[in-house]
Amino acid sequence: MTYAEVLAHLDALQMHKIKLGLEAMQSFLDRVGRPEQKLRFVHVAGTNGKGSVCAGLTEVLSRAGYRVGVYTSPHLSSVRERFRIGGEYIGESAFAALGERICRVLGEEQITYFEFTTALALLWFAESQVDLVVLETGMGGRLDATNVVVPLVSVITSVSMDHEAYLGTSLTAIAGEKAGIIKDHVPVVSGAVHPEAAAVIERVSRERSAPLSTLRQEFDYTVNADSTWAWRGGEAFGNLVIDGLRSNRASLVQQENDSLTIAVVELLRKQGYTVSEEDLRQGLAEVRWPGRMEYFEQDFFPTVIGTPVGVKKLRYLLDGAHNPDGVKNLANTLAKNFSYQKLIVVWGSMGDKDMPATLGTIAGLADELILTRPAGERSAMPEQLYGFLDREDKKKARCIASVPNALQAAQEAAAEEDLIVVGGSLYLIGATRPLLLGELA
C-alpha cells in the first residue's frame, strides 16, 4: 500500500464512532508479538496540559541524548504529527509500510482510527528501538487504547470537565477514568489539585500501592518578579530546589505543566536516566508545542483588486483551548501577559463542546468576533455559535463559514497594535495554522 492508500483507509475509519475499550488493542498486539513489551514508557493522561508535558519531556530527554518516541493526538493538519522521535516526524514510507502491516494482520476486522494510530505508534517505536516513549492518552485513561502499557511513570495533568458523554458528568467520574492508567507500584505524578479529583487519584494510588507525587504537596513552584521561576521538591525529591527557570510561552499554567515535567524527570533519574540540570533548563526554555498558546508576528500584504497596497506586521496567538478551563486560562493569559489596542478573535467549536461557557468567556474580551467552521461533521455552524451570544456581544460578531475567508477578514480588520486570536478548537487551529506558517509534517 502507498502512503495515500493507507491514509484513505485510515480516513474511512473515521466513520466508526469513538469506542472505549482495550479488547481490540490487546488482540492486535497479541498477533504482532507484543511490541509494547520491548519499550519503556511515560504514560500521560489528564484534561488539559497533556501535550505540553509530553513536549517538555521530549525536549528535555532528547537534549540529554536519549532517543525519545512521542505519540500525541489529535494532529493539526497531518496525521504524521502524531508520531515523532525527537524532533522528527514519521516518514511517509515508514507510515505506509506499518499501515499496510496493520491492515494485513487485521484482515476484515474493523478497529477505530485511534486504535489504528496507537498500534502504528507502538510498532514504529519498537522497530526504531527508542530509549523511552512518551505516550499520551486520547480520551480518559482506563479504557483508552494506550492503556495497554506498564510505564515507568504515570502522569495525570489537571482534571476538569470535558468529554462528559464518554467519561461522566462529575469530576469524580472523570478523575476515575483518568486514574485508570495507574498501575501497581508504578510512581504517579499528578497535577490534579481540585479536591474532588485529587481524592480519587489519591485513593486509586493507595489501592495500587503506587507512590504518588502531587503538585502543591510533594512538589510546587513559585514565579519570581523577573518572570523566571523556581521548582521546589519536598522530602520525596530530596528537598531539591531549581531556581532561575524560564518558560518560553505566555500561558499562566505553563509553569504548572513544566513542574510536572520536572517531577517526572526526577523520578526517571531514580530509574537510571541521566539528565543534567542544564539539559533540563535549556529543554524547558526552548520547548515548542504548535497551536497551543503559540504567539508569532508576521507580515501581511493587503490588496485592492488583487494589487498589494502596503504591508503591516500582524500579531497572532493560536490556542486550541476547547473546554471551559482551557478557555479560562486563555482569557486570563490575555489579560495578564498581552497588551493590544483591539482583540480580534476568530473562533470555531465542535458541536459537542460546552459552547455557551467557552464562547461566553472569550466573547466579552473581544472587540471583534468572527465565527467560523472548520471542516468536519462535529463542527458547529457559525450561526449556532452566534445564537449563544448575548445582545451586546452579537453587535461585534459576524459569521464567516469559510476558514480562509474568516482569517482574511481578521487580517484586514487588524492594525499592527492589535492582536488576532484563533481558538475554540484544535481543528480550527489545524485549518488556520498551515495558511500562516505552512505544514508541520
LUMNU-506470 format. One record per residue (C-alpha): residue in one letter; x, y, z. Coordinates in steps of 0.02 Angstrom, whole numbers, padded with zeros to 5 digits, always signed. Example, Ala and Ser with C-alpha at 12.3 -4.5 7.8 and 13.67 -1.06 7.14 Angstrom:
! LUMNU-506470
a+00615-00225+00390
s+00684-00053+00357
END
This chain:
! LUMNU-506470
m+00000+00000+00000
t+00056+00177-00035
y+00052+00317+00092
a-00103+00388+00007
e-00190+00219+00014
v-00155+00198+00200
l-00219+00375+00229
a-00378+00336+00134
h-00405+00177+00236
l-00373+00273+00397
d-00493+00412+00348
a-00627+00282+00314
l-00610+00227+00495
q-00673+00399+00548
m-00847+00333+00509
h-00831+00218+00660
k-00880+00314+00814
i-00773+00328+00970
k-00761+00160+01056
l-00679+00147+01225
g-00607-00021+01274
l-00446-00122+01268
e-00502-00284+01186
a-00460-00236+01007
m-00288-00170+01054
q-00245-00321+01160
s-00299-00438+01021
f-00197-00346+00890
l-00041-00336+00998
d-00051-00522+01034
r-00044-00554+00846
v+00110-00444+00816
g+00220-00503+00959
r+00177-00375+01094
p+00292-00234+01035
e+00247-00129+01188
q+00338-00254+01299
k+00502-00206+01215
l+00479-00023+01261
r+00486+00089+01413
f+00352+00221+01437
v+00295+00377+01523
h+00105+00372+01510
v+00015+00540+01515
a-00171+00569+01547
g-00272+00721+01602
t-00393+00852+01535
n-00278+00999+01494
g-00089+01007+01486
k-00054+00830+01423
g+00027+00889+01262
s+00133+01020+01350
v+00202+00890+01470
c+00237+00771+01326
a+00326+00909+01229
g+00428+00960+01382
l+00483+00782+01421
t+00530+00751+01240
e+00635+00909+01228
v+00725+00883+01394
l+00762+00698+01370
s+00814+00721+01188
r+00938+00853+01244
a+01006+00728+01368
g+01048+00613+01223
y+00902+00492+01227
r+00801+00433+01077
v+00627+00479+01132
g+00471+00422+01042
v+00317+00530+01071
y+00138+00491+01025
t+00008+00629+01043
s-00162+00673+00974
p-00254+00750+00889
h-00146+00813+00747
l-00168+00986+00672
s-00157+00953+00485
s-00059+00792+00451
v-00081+00627+00540
r+00108+00608+00538
e+00116+00741+00675
r+00055+00610+00799
f+00217+00509+00786
r+00390+00580+00823
i+00561+00525+00876
g+00642+00679+00950
g+00600+00818+00828
e+00572+00705+00676
y+00400+00652+00618
i+00373+00478+00547
g+00414+00469+00362
e+00283+00429+00231
s+00368+00266+00182
a+00376+00201+00361
f+00197+00255+00390
a+00140+00164+00233
a+00236+00003+00273
l+00170-00006+00451
g-00006+00040+00397
e-00004-00100+00269
r+00056-00222+00401
i-00086-00173+00517
c-00214-00195+00378
r-00143-00365+00334
v-00148-00425+00514
l-00324-00362+00542
g-00397-00430+00379
e-00584-00394+00383
e-00581-00343+00567
q-00627-00160+00599
i-00544-00051+00729
t-00559+00135+00765
y-00450+00274+00697
f-00366+00298+00866
e-00335+00112+00890
f-00254+00106+00718
t-00138+00252+00752
t-00094+00186+00926
a-00048+00017+00851
l+00058+00103+00719
a+00148+00206+00851
l+00193+00055+00957
l+00256-00041+00805
w+00361+00106+00744
f+00439+00142+00913
a+00482-00042+00938
e+00562-00054+00765
s+00658+00107+00797
q+00724+00046+00965
v+00692+00208+01056
d+00755+00232+01234
l+00588+00293+01300
v+00412+00325+01236
v+00307+00472+01297
l+00131+00408+01268
e-00020+00523+01279
t-00195+00454+01305
g-00328+00503+01181
m-00476+00513+01299
g-00495+00465+01480
g-00371+00330+01525
r-00450+00174+01598
l-00521+00114+01431
d-00407+00215+01317
a-00318+00116+01182
t-00149+00171+01251
n-00186+00089+01419
v-00103-00074+01368
v+00068-00023+01436
v+00152-00032+01606
p+00253+00130+01615
l+00399+00187+01719
v+00296+00338+01774
s+00111+00378+01758
v+00064+00561+01740
i-00106+00641+01767
t-00114+00826+01725
s-00256+00942+01777
v-00429+00864+01779
s-00584+00963+01732
m-00747+00941+01639
d-00732+00880+01458
h-00797+00734+01354
e-00940+00712+01478
a-01037+00600+01358
y-00898+00470+01372
l-00812+00500+01538
g-00952+00553+01656
t-01040+00709+01715
s-00943+00740+01876
l-00761+00773+01918
t-00762+00616+02024
a-00813+00510+01874
i-00691+00594+01755
a-00547+00581+01879
g-00589+00396+01899
e-00567+00370+01712
k-00401+00465+01712
a-00341+00368+01863
g-00367+00208+01764
i-00189+00224+01696
i-00116+00199+01871
k-00028+00031+01883
d+00029-00071+02032
h+00187+00001+02113
v+00218+00123+01968
p+00252+00302+02030
v+00122+00433+01988
v+00145+00621+01958
s-00017+00719+01972
g-00067+00898+01935
a-00249+00866+01981
v-00267+00982+02130
h-00455+01005+02134
p-00507+00917+02296
e-00639+00809+02210
a-00517+00745+02078
a-00368+00736+02196
a-00464+00624+02316
v-00497+00497+02178
i-00316+00493+02120
e-00254+00476+02299
r-00372+00330+02330
v-00326+00236+02171
s-00140+00264+02200
r-00157+00195+02376
e-00254+00043+02313
r-00120+00010+02183
s+00025+00040+02304
a+00083+00171+02178
p+00191+00310+02256
l+00102+00475+02223
s+00183+00646+02199
t+00055+00786+02185
l+00079+00968+02139
r+00068+01083+02291
q+00105+00937+02406
e+00262+00837+02361
f+00323+00974+02242
d+00275+01151+02195
y+00335+01307+02103
t+00347+01494+02130
v+00360+01631+02000
n+00493+01765+02028
a+00474+01951+01997
d+00583+01940+01840
s+00465+01806+01766
t+00589+01666+01800
w+00525+01531+01915
a+00583+01403+02041
w+00536+01220+02061
r+00538+01153+02239
g+00532+00970+02284
g+00487+00905+02456
e+00563+00761+02551
a+00519+00636+02415
f+00631+00736+02299
g+00771+00767+02424
n+00711+00947+02453
l+00784+00991+02284
v+00765+01172+02225
i+00795+01225+02045
d+00785+01415+02027
g+00800+01535+01881
l+00698+01427+01761
r+00621+01502+01605
s+00467+01451+01507
n+00450+01511+01328
r+00261+01525+01318
a+00144+01652+01393
s+00016+01532+01467
l-00018+01560+01651
v-00018+01370+01677
q+00146+01339+01587
q+00246+01330+01748
e+00118+01206+01815
n+00144+01093+01665
d+00332+01114+01670
s+00331+01073+01856
l+00252+00905+01816
t+00387+00879+01684
i+00525+00910+01812
a+00446+00790+01937
v+00440+00655+01803
v+00622+00686+01755
e+00674+00670+01937
l+00583+00503+01950
l+00664+00443+01789
r+00834+00488+01860
k+00800+00365+02000
q+00771+00233+01867
g+00936+00260+01779
y+00907+00404+01659
t+01043+00537+01663
v+00982+00715+01638
s+01089+00864+01684
e+01016+01022+01759
e+01074+01115+01603
d+00978+00993+01491
l+00825+01024+01599
r+00842+01213+01595
q+00875+01226+01408
g+00742+01100+01364
l+00604+01191+01459
a+00662+01359+01392
e+00651+01302+01212
v+00507+01178+01204
r+00383+01207+01063
w+00203+01146+01055
p+00119+01210+00896
g-00056+01279+00910
r-00055+01288+01098
m-00029+01466+01160
e+00079+01494+01005
y+00123+01677+00978
f+00208+01749+00824
e+00216+01904+00715
q+00203+01902+00526
d+00193+02025+00381
f+00025+02040+00296
f+00007+02119+00124
p-00166+02198+00100
t-00229+02206-00079
v-00354+02307-00178
i-00424+02213-00328
g-00277+02094-00316
t-00144+02231-00306
p-00036+02247-00149
v-00061+02415-00064
g+00067+02404+00076
v+00120+02292+00219
k+00079+02279+00403
k+00156+02166+00535
l+00016+02075+00623
r+00020+01984+00789
y-00060+01813+00813
l-00097+01698+00958
l-00155+01522+00913
d-00228+01420+01054
g-00332+01263+01034
a-00421+01289+01201
h-00588+01200+01183
n-00657+01165+01358
p-00707+01288+01496
d-00546+01276+01596
g-00437+01292+01441
v-00531+01447+01382
k-00524+01524+01556
n-00335+01504+01551
l-00331+01586+01379
a-00435+01732+01443
n-00329+01753+01599
t-00168+01743+01499
l-00230+01877+01378
a-00274+01991+01524
k-00108+01970+01614
n+00025+01938+01482
f-00032+02030+01324
s-00063+02210+01278
y-00156+02265+01123
q-00267+02402+01055
k-00403+02286+00989
l-00429+02100+01014
i-00492+02017+00855
v-00550+01838+00886
v-00577+01702+00755
w-00675+01564+00842
g-00742+01393+00799
s-00803+01247+00904
m-00856+01067+00898
g-01043+01049+00923
d-01022+00927+01068
k-00923+01051+01174
d-00989+01170+01307
m-01014+01311+01182
p-01104+01434+01299
a-00965+01426+01429
t-00817+01433+01311
l-00886+01563+01192
g-00957+01668+01333
t-00786+01677+01416
i-00695+01741+01262
a-00833+01848+01184
g-00828+01977+01323
l-00644+02010+01289
a-00658+02026+01100
d-00676+02191+01009
e-00718+02096+00850
l-00778+01916+00846
i-00775+01813+00686
l-00866+01646+00699
t-00814+01511+00577
r-00821+01324+00549
p-00678+01201+00523
a-00719+01051+00414
g-00800+00900+00496
e-00971+00838+00541
r-00944+00879+00726
s-00909+01063+00690
a-01038+01188+00749
m-01111+01306+00620
p-01062+01490+00645
e-01247+01536+00661
q-01263+01408+00801
l-01120+01491+00895
y-01196+01663+00861
g-01355+01606+00946
f-01264+01582+01111
l-01205+01764+01117
d-01294+01896+01220
r-01363+02052+01139
e-01207+02159+01162
d-01086+02026+01100
k-01192+01997+00945
k-01159+02177+00893
k-00973+02141+00871
a-00990+01968+00795
r-01005+01907+00615
c-01019+01736+00538
i-00898+01682+00401
a-00909+01496+00369
s-00750+01481+00264
v-00595+01472+00375
p-00479+01557+00247
n-00606+01696+00224
a-00629+01716+00411
l-00441+01730+00435
q-00427+01857+00294
a-00566+01960+00370
a-00472+01965+00535
q-00311+02014+00447
e-00395+02154+00352
a-00477+02220+00510
a-00318+02215+00615
a-00189+02352+00640
e-00011+02322+00697
e-00053+02364+00878
d-00197+02238+00881
l-00193+02051+00921
i-00278+01914+00820
v-00327+01762+00924
v-00378+01600+00839
g-00455+01471+00955
g-00601+01365+01014
s-00547+01204+00930
l-00388+01115+00881
y-00474+01076+00717
l-00486+01263+00684
i-00302+01282+00726
g-00266+01139+00606
a-00359+01230+00467
t-00282+01400+00505
r-00101+01367+00550
p-00046+01299+00379
l-00115+01459+00299
l+00001+01560+00408
l+00154+01451+00444
g+00145+01304+00325
e+00130+01120+00363
l+00217+01040+00513
a+00245+00869+00437
END
